């Protein structure tokens, strides 16, 4: 059975045509589902009764099932969604002033093996299909606190988006379609750990790019982010430079601060040199500690000093506020807590 949420508008048109139905029905269904939240064909009243009665034999409206919702005292809401008979992924709604950002997952687990990342401990179980990515947005929209509208989407949840680039791009096209949600591409950000050759796909998709930098030398980055052995800093930063040149957009460099690993004053000065001639902004992320990671969060004063060095060099630098620590908001933590593994999670956050 064809899943509605897995199809672009053009694909749905072609499917209906192959079933002997009018192509324009696809546009009508898109509007009912994505703009009005109606999944019951009987309520799609601008279509004939005969067509409505046949519709569920032509397509299904299957979404990931919400297994658990956790609300933080800071307003963050985290969803655990079942995508495959017990395999779960996480999505997080993060309020910030008049913005409401949805952080979505692209894979169950992750193959990148970043040592500081909790999701990497799972390994890669499988890549998500487009409907499982779109479904995270649909479910979160329907369960947004106070009915608030999602203003931004970031592909920064479980998984490496560029390791599942075809399905991520298709999901973006579905979300962007004017007859559906019409979500602006300028408010979508795709993050990568550093698959340099595929950064061009982000440019072609017309969305914003975030890069997890997290080290200023190949020696350290090789240790904390194994992808660097394949695509070292020079290669990665060249790809970022090309993205900025092609799109006219800034690159967001994300930098997880790990005490005693990548948080020295020399590291701060190297960031300035490495990112020279790349239009950028920098997000500093004090490490969100989790069990057995082997890494620690730097003191707040050191984080502020690191930021000051970058700002004195003229860089736009933000320190990302840690949100949702009381609901295991770091990627993979809620999933592991709900599955009772590891058992030490509750005393670590």
C-alpha positions in Angstrom: 0.0 0.0 0.0 1.3 3.5 -0.9 1.8 5.8 2.1 0.5 9.3 1.5 3.2 10.8 3.8 5.9 9.2 1.7 4.9 10.9 -1.6 5.8 14.2 -3.1 2.8 15.9 -4.8 4.0 14.9 -8.2 4.4 11.3 -7.1 0.9 11.3 -5.6 -0.5 12.6 -8.9 1.2 9.9 -10.9 0.0 7.2 -8.5 -3.6 8.4 -8.7 -3.3 8.5 -12.5 -2.0 4.9 -12.6 -5.1 4.0 -10.5 -7.3 5.6 -13.1 -8.1 8.7 -11.0 -7.8 12.4 -11.8 -4.4 13.9 -11.0 -5.9 17.1 -9.5 -7.2 15.0 -6.6 -3.6 14.8 -5.3 -3.6 18.6 -4.7 -6.9 18.4 -2.9 -5.7 15.6 -0.6 -2.5 17.5 0.1 -4.4 20.5 1.3 -6.9 18.5 3.4 -4.1 16.6 5.2 -1.3 19.1 5.5 -3.2 22.4 5.8 -6.3 21.2 7.7 -5.1 18.1 9.5 -7.8 15.9 8.1 -6.8 12.2 7.6 -10.3 10.8 7.3 -11.4 10.7 3.6 -15.1 11.0 4.6 -14.4 14.5 5.9 -12.7 15.7 2.6 -16.0 17.2 1.5 -14.9 18.8 -1.8 -14.4 15.4 -3.4 -17.1 13.0 -4.6 -18.5 10.4 -2.3 -17.5 7.7 -4.8 -13.9 8.8 -4.8 -13.8 9.2 -1.0 -15.1 5.7 -0.6 -12.3 4.3 -2.8 -9.5 6.4 -1.4 -8.4 4.2 1.5 -7.9 1.4 -1.0 -5.6 3.6 -3.0 -3.4 5.1 -0.3 -2.9 4.8 3.5 -2.3 7.6 5.9 0.4 6.0 8.1 2.3 8.0 10.7 4.9 7.0 13.3 3.2 6.2 16.6 4.0 8.4 19.5 5.2 6.1 22.2 6.0 8.8 24.9 5.9 12.5 25.4 8.1 14.2 28.0 7.7 17.8 29.1 10.6 19.8 30.6 10.3 22.6 33.2 11.9 24.9 30.6 9.1 24.3 28.0 10.9 21.8 25.9 8.8 18.9 24.8 10.3 15.6 23.6 8.6 12.9 21.6 9.6 9.2 21.3 8.2 7.8 18.1 7.9 4.2 17.1 8.9 3.8 13.5 9.2 0.0 13.2 7.7 -2.3 15.8 9.8 -1.1 18.7 12.5 0.8 16.9 12.2 4.4 18.2 13.5 7.9 17.3 13.3 11.2 19.1 12.0 14.6 18.1 12.2 17.7 20.3 10.2 20.9 20.3 12.4 23.7 21.6 10.8 27.1 22.5 12.9 30.3 22.3 11.0 33.6 22.4 8.8 33.8 19.4 10.5 30.8 17.7 9.5 27.2 18.1 12.1 24.8 16.7 11.6 21.2 15.9 14.7 19.0 16.0 14.1 15.9 13.9 15.9 12.6 13.5 17.0 11.1 10.2 18.1 7.6 11.3 17.5 5.1 14.0 20.9 5.3 15.7 24.0 6.5 13.8 27.0 5.1 12.0 29.4 8.1 12.5 30.8 6.9 15.8 31.4 10.4 17.3 32.8 9.5 20.8 31.0 12.3 22.7 27.5 11.5 21.1 25.1 9.3 23.0 23.3 8.2 19.9 26.6 6.8 18.4 26.6 4.2 21.2 23.6 2.5 19.4 25.3 2.2 16.0 23.2 2.5 12.9 20.0 0.4 13.0 18.4 1.8 9.9 17.8 4.9 7.9 14.4 6.6 8.1 12.0 6.8 5.2 10.5 10.1 4.1 7.2 9.5 5.8 9.0 8.8 9.1 10.7 12.1 8.8 7.6 14.1 7.7 5.6 12.2 10.3 7.8 13.6 13.1 6.7 17.1 12.0 3.0 16.1 11.6 2.9 14.5 15.1 4.8 17.4 16.7 2.6 20.0 15.1 -0.5 18.2 16.3 0.9 18.0 19.8 2.6 21.4 20.1 2.1 23.0 23.6 -0.7 25.6 23.3 -1.1 24.8 19.6 1.9 26.9 18.8 3.1 26.8 15.2 6.5 25.4 14.5 8.7 28.1 13.0 12.0 26.3 12.4 13.2 22.7 11.6 16.7 21.5 12.3 18.0 18.1 11.2 20.0 17.7 14.4 18.4 14.7 16.0 19.4 11.1 15.9 21.5 10.1 12.9 23.6 11.8 10.3 21.3 13.5 7.7 23.8 13.3 4.9 24.1 9.5 5.4 20.4 9.4 4.4 20.5 12.3 2.0 18.0 11.2 -0.6 15.2 10.6 2.0 16.1 13.8 3.9 15.8 15.8 0.6 12.5 14.2 -0.3 11.1 14.9 3.2 12.2 18.6 2.8 10.4 18.8 -0.6 7.2 17.4 0.9 7.3 19.8 3.9 8.0 22.7 1.6 5.3 22.1 -1.0 2.9 25.1 -1.2 -0.2 22.9 -1.3 0.9 21.3 1.9 2.7 22.9 4.9 4.5 25.3 2.6 7.4 25.3 5.2 10.1 27.9 4.1 13.4 26.3 3.2 15.2 29.2 4.7 13.9 28.0 8.1 15.3 24.5 7.6 18.8 23.6 8.7 20.6 20.4 7.9 23.5 19.5 10.2 26.4 17.2 9.3 29.3 15.7 11.2 31.4 16.3 8.1 30.5 14.2 5.0 32.2 16.8 2.8 31.2 15.7 -0.7 27.5 15.7 0.2 27.4 19.2 1.5 26.6 20.2 -2.1 23.3 18.4 -1.6 22.4 20.9 1.2 23.1 23.7 -1.2 21.0 22.1 -4.0 18.1 21.6 -1.5 18.1 25.3 -0.8 18.3 24.9 3.0 20.8 26.1 5.6 23.9 24.2 6.6 25.3 23.5 10.1 28.6 21.7 10.5 29.7 19.9 13.7 33.3 21.1 13.9 34.2 20.1 17.5 38.0 20.2 17.1 40.7 22.5 15.6 43.3 19.9 14.6 43.0 16.7 12.6 44.7 14.8 15.5 42.0 15.6 18.0 39.1 15.5 15.4 40.3 12.0 14.3 39.9 10.9 17.9 36.5 12.4 18.7 34.9 12.2 15.2 36.1 9.3 13.1 34.6 10.8 9.9 37.6 13.2 10.0 39.9 10.4 8.9 38.0 10.2 5.6 37.3 13.9 5.2 39.9 15.9 7.2 39.5 19.5 8.2 40.9 21.0 5.0 38.5 19.0 2.8 35.6 19.8 5.1 36.3 23.5 5.3 36.7 23.7 1.5 33.3 22.2 1.1 31.9 24.8 3.5 33.5 27.6 1.6 32.0 26.3 -1.6 28.5 26.1 0.0 28.8 29.7 1.2 30.0 30.8 -2.2 27.2 29.0 -4.0 24.3 30.0 -1.8 25.4 33.3 -0.3 24.5 31.9 3.1 26.5 31.7 6.3 27.6 28.3 7.6 26.8 27.6 11.2 29.7 25.9 12.9 28.7 23.9 16.0 31.4 23.4 18.5 30.8 21.0 21.5 33.2 22.1 24.3 34.8 19.1 25.9 36.8 19.9 29.0 40.6 19.4 28.5 40.1 18.2 24.9 39.1 21.1 22.7 38.5 24.1 25.0 41.9 25.7 25.2 42.7 29.3 24.3 44.8 27.9 21.4 41.7 26.1 20.1 39.7 29.3 20.2 42.4 31.1 18.1 42.6 28.2 15.7 38.8 28.4 15.1 39.3 32.0 14.0 42.1 31.0 11.5 40.3 27.8 10.2 37.0 29.6 9.4 38.6 32.6 7.8 37.0 33.6 4.5 33.9 31.4 5.3 30.9 33.5 6.2 29.8 31.9 9.4 28.3 32.0 12.9 29.5 29.8 15.7 27.4 28.0 18.2 29.3 26.9 21.3 27.7 23.9 23.0 28.9 23.0 26.5 29.0 19.2 26.6 25.8 17.6 27.9 27.2 14.9 30.1 25.9 11.3 29.9 27.0 8.0 31.3 30.4 6.5 30.5 31.2 9.1 27.8 34.6 9.9 29.2 34.1 13.6 28.6 33.1 16.5 30.9 31.5 19.9 30.6 33.9 22.8 31.0 33.3 25.4 33.8 31.0 28.2 32.8 33.8 30.8 33.2 35.9 28.9 30.7 33.1 28.7 28.2 32.6 32.5 28.5 36.3 33.1 28.1 36.4 30.9 24.9 33.4 32.9 23.6 35.2 36.2 24.3 38.3 35.2 22.3 36.1 34.5 19.3 34.0 37.6 19.7 37.1 39.8 20.0 38.1 38.4 16.6 34.9 39.7 15.2 32.9 36.5 15.1 29.2 36.1 15.7 29.2 33.6 18.6 26.3 32.2 20.7 26.4 29.8 23.6 23.7 27.3 23.2 21.6 27.0 26.3 21.1 23.5 27.5 17.4 22.6 27.3 15.4 19.7 28.6 18.0 18.1 30.9 15.2 16.9 33.2 13.7 14.9 30.3 16.8 13.4 28.8 16.8 15.9 25.8 20.2 15.0 24.5 19.9 12.8 21.4 19.3 9.1 22.3 18.9 9.7 26.0 15.1 9.5 26.2 15.1 6.4 24.0 17.6 4.7 26.3 15.8 5.8 29.5 12.5 4.4 28.2 14.1 1.2 27.3 15.8 1.0 30.7 19.3 1.1 29.3 21.7 2.3 30.5 20.2 2.2 34.0 22.5 4.9 35.3 20.9 7.6 33.1 18.6 9.0 35.8 21.4 10.0 38.1 23.6 11.6 35.4 21.3 14.4 34.2 
